């Protein structure tokens, strides 16, 4: 039986790589994004392009234009999936608005639009999960993943980014508690430095001597980890936790696309806090 997945915010970056990796695992992947054309972003990428790459990788890619600030559009997406499949197996919440957060200066000196990260990010994760949950339960075995980061526990890109990442971790923990009786897991997976279009453009703008030389994770690595976690008998044991992707990949025996093993940044940037026992039982 072909598994059904949704990856939000997948026109480029982490979402694109995750969607392609789930395609490699043979899944049907609904790819959501606002971008209709490459010109919509300085970094290029569209939902259609990603969906085509999912299909090329061995899955079935389905592009859906969704603004995740529009609850009605999100509801319509999951109603479509209910009509076409009657169930869902994997939801990856990755949609976010990253405008202005990397600009220099204090949060009070940046446009207020930076707080959109909490709307198209934290709130949109909740809304997508809200509409996905009945379909995940209907499938009898499900997984919700929030894409996370060490910024949940260390300073990184400022308060809006930190609040979004920390909130997404706790949201996954609480959703896991309520979904546990239905055999549906929820986790947050912390990604390391990714080799994305945005990152490459930023590093290219730096003087050669200032460009970092450390290897970066392929965005597809996280998708491979998600596919392995979905199929693992440890899925429900790990449910509710924020997990460092590099560590989870090592535990599940997952390598990056070049065969390397990404490293954990736990000791440089911090690790996920321990959950209260009420959240793990």
C-alpha positions in Angstrom: 0.0 0.0 0.0 1.5 3.4 -1.0 1.8 5.7 1.9 0.3 9.2 1.7 2.3 12.2 3.0 1.9 16.0 3.1 4.9 18.3 3.3 4.1 22.0 3.9 6.3 24.8 2.6 8.1 22.6 0.1 8.9 24.7 -2.9 12.5 25.0 -1.8 14.8 24.4 1.2 14.1 21.9 3.8 10.6 21.1 2.7 11.7 20.4 -0.9 14.4 18.0 0.2 12.1 16.2 2.7 9.4 15.8 0.0 11.9 14.3 -2.5 13.3 11.9 0.1 9.7 10.7 0.9 9.3 10.2 -2.8 12.4 8.1 -2.8 10.7 6.0 -0.1 7.8 5.4 -2.6 5.3 7.7 -1.0 2.6 9.8 -2.6 3.5 13.3 -1.4 1.3 16.4 -1.5 3.6 19.3 -1.8 2.3 22.7 -0.6 3.7 26.1 -1.3 2.6 29.6 -2.2 5.0 29.9 -5.1 3.5 29.7 -8.5 6.7 30.7 -10.5 10.4 30.9 -9.8 10.1 34.7 -9.8 8.0 34.6 -6.7 11.2 34.1 -4.6 14.8 35.2 -5.2 15.8 31.6 -4.4 13.5 30.0 -7.1 11.5 26.9 -6.6 7.8 26.0 -6.9 5.5 23.4 -5.7 5.2 22.0 -9.2 8.9 21.7 -9.5 9.2 19.8 -6.2 6.3 17.5 -7.1 7.9 16.6 -10.4 11.2 15.8 -8.5 9.2 13.6 -6.0 7.8 11.6 -9.0 11.2 11.4 -10.6 12.6 10.0 -7.3 10.1 7.1 -7.3 7.1 8.5 -5.6 4.0 10.4 -6.7 4.3 14.1 -6.4 1.1 16.3 -6.2 1.5 20.1 -6.1 -1.0 22.1 -4.2 -0.9 25.9 -4.0 -1.7 26.7 -0.3 -1.1 29.9 1.7 -0.8 28.5 5.2 -2.0 31.8 6.7 -5.4 30.9 5.1 -7.1 28.3 7.3 -9.8 27.7 4.7 -7.1 26.7 2.1 -5.5 24.3 4.6 -8.9 22.8 5.3 -9.6 22.3 1.6 -6.3 20.5 1.2 -7.1 17.9 3.7 -10.7 17.5 2.5 -9.2 16.8 -0.9 -6.9 14.1 0.6 -9.9 12.6 2.5 -11.8 12.4 -0.8 -8.9 11.0 -2.8 -7.5 8.5 -0.2 -9.6 8.5 2.9 -6.5 8.6 5.1 -3.0 10.1 5.7 0.2 8.5 6.9 2.7 11.3 7.4 2.4 15.1 7.9 5.5 17.3 7.9 4.9 20.8 9.2 7.6 23.0 7.6 5.8 26.1 6.3 7.2 29.3 7.7 7.7 32.9 7.0 11.4 33.8 7.3 11.2 37.4 6.1 13.5 39.9 8.0 14.6 37.5 10.8 18.2 37.4 9.6 18.5 41.2 9.3 21.0 42.9 11.7 19.7 44.7 14.8 17.4 44.1 17.7 13.9 42.8 17.3 12.4 46.2 17.9 14.5 47.6 15.0 13.1 45.1 12.4 9.8 45.3 10.7 7.0 43.9 12.8 6.4 41.4 9.9 9.0 39.2 11.6 6.3 38.0 13.9 4.6 36.3 10.9 7.0 33.4 11.7 4.7 32.7 14.7 1.6 32.8 12.4 3.0 31.1 9.3 5.1 28.7 11.3 3.8 27.9 14.8 0.1 28.6 14.2 0.1 27.0 10.8 1.6 23.8 12.3 -1.4 23.6 14.6 -3.9 24.2 11.9 -2.5 21.6 9.5 -2.3 19.1 12.3 -5.9 19.9 13.3 -7.2 19.0 9.9 -4.7 16.1 9.4 -5.4 14.3 12.7 -8.6 12.6 11.8 -7.0 11.3 8.6 -3.9 10.0 10.4 -6.2 8.3 12.9 -8.2 6.8 10.1 -5.0 5.2 8.6 -4.4 3.4 11.9 -0.7 4.4 11.9 0.5 7.9 11.6 3.3 10.4 12.1 3.4 14.2 12.5 6.8 15.9 12.3 7.5 19.5 13.0 10.8 20.7 11.5 12.8 22.0 14.5 16.1 23.6 15.3 18.6 24.2 18.1 17.2 27.7 18.2 14.5 26.3 20.5 17.1 26.3 23.3 19.9 28.7 22.2 19.9 32.2 20.7 19.5 32.0 16.9 17.9 34.6 14.6 16.1 36.3 17.5 13.0 35.9 19.7 10.4 35.2 17.0 12.5 32.3 15.6 13.2 30.9 19.1 9.6 31.2 20.1 8.4 29.4 17.0 10.9 26.5 17.4 10.4 26.1 21.1 6.6 26.2 20.6 6.7 23.6 17.9 8.6 21.3 20.2 6.0 21.6 23.0 3.1 21.4 20.5 4.4 18.1 19.2 4.8 16.8 22.8 1.2 17.7 23.7 -0.3 16.4 20.4 1.6 13.1 21.0 0.0 12.8 24.4 -3.5 13.0 22.9 -2.7 11.0 19.8 -1.0 8.1 21.6 -4.2 6.0 22.0 -4.7 6.2 18.2 -1.2 4.9 17.2 -0.2 8.3 15.8 3.1 9.7 16.8 4.2 13.4 16.9 7.8 14.6 17.1 10.0 17.6 16.4 13.2 16.9 14.4 16.0 19.4 14.8 17.9 20.0 11.6 21.5 21.1 11.4 22.9 23.7 9.0 21.3 22.8 5.7 22.7 23.1 2.1 19.7 25.1 0.8 19.3 27.7 -1.9 19.0 30.4 0.7 22.2 29.3 2.5 24.2 29.0 -0.8 23.1 32.5 -1.9 24.1 34.0 1.5 27.5 32.3 1.6 28.2 33.4 -2.0 27.7 37.0 -0.9 30.5 36.7 1.6 34.2 37.3 0.9 35.9 34.0 0.1 37.8 34.0 3.3 34.6 34.4 5.4 32.8 31.5 3.8 32.3 28.5 6.1 34.0 25.3 5.0 32.1 22.8 7.2 29.9 20.3 5.4 26.2 21.0 5.6 23.4 18.6 5.8 21.4 17.8 2.6 17.7 18.7 3.1 17.0 15.2 1.9 18.7 13.7 5.0 15.8 14.8 7.2 13.3 13.3 4.8 15.2 10.0 4.9 15.1 10.1 8.7 11.4 10.7 8.6 10.7 7.8 6.3 12.8 5.5 8.5 11.1 6.7 11.7 7.7 6.1 10.1 8.6 2.5 9.4 10.4 1.9 12.7 9.1 -0.1 15.7 10.5 2.8 17.8 8.0 5.3 16.4 5.6 5.4 19.3 8.5 5.1 21.9 10.0 8.3 20.5 6.6 10.1 20.1 6.4 13.4 21.9 10.1 14.1 21.8 12.2 16.8 20.2 14.9 14.8 18.5 18.2 15.9 17.0 18.1 14.7 13.4 21.7 13.7 13.2 21.3 11.6 16.4 18.1 10.1 15.2 19.6 9.3 11.9 22.5 7.5 13.6 20.0 5.5 15.7 18.0 4.5 12.7 21.0 3.8 10.5 20.3 6.6 8.0 23.0 8.3 6.0 23.0 11.5 4.0 22.8 11.4 0.2 26.6 11.2 -0.1 26.9 8.4 2.4 28.2 10.7 5.2 26.7 10.9 8.7 25.7 14.4 9.8 27.0 15.5 13.2 25.0 16.5 16.2 25.5 20.1 17.5 24.2 19.2 21.0 27.4 20.3 22.8 27.8 23.5 20.9 24.2 24.7 20.7 22.2 22.6 23.3 19.9 19.7 23.3 16.2 19.1 23.8 14.9 19.3 27.4 13.6 16.2 29.1 9.8 15.8 29.1 7.7 15.5 32.2 6.6 11.9 32.7 3.0 13.0 32.1 3.8 13.5 28.5 5.4 10.2 27.8 2.8 7.8 29.2 
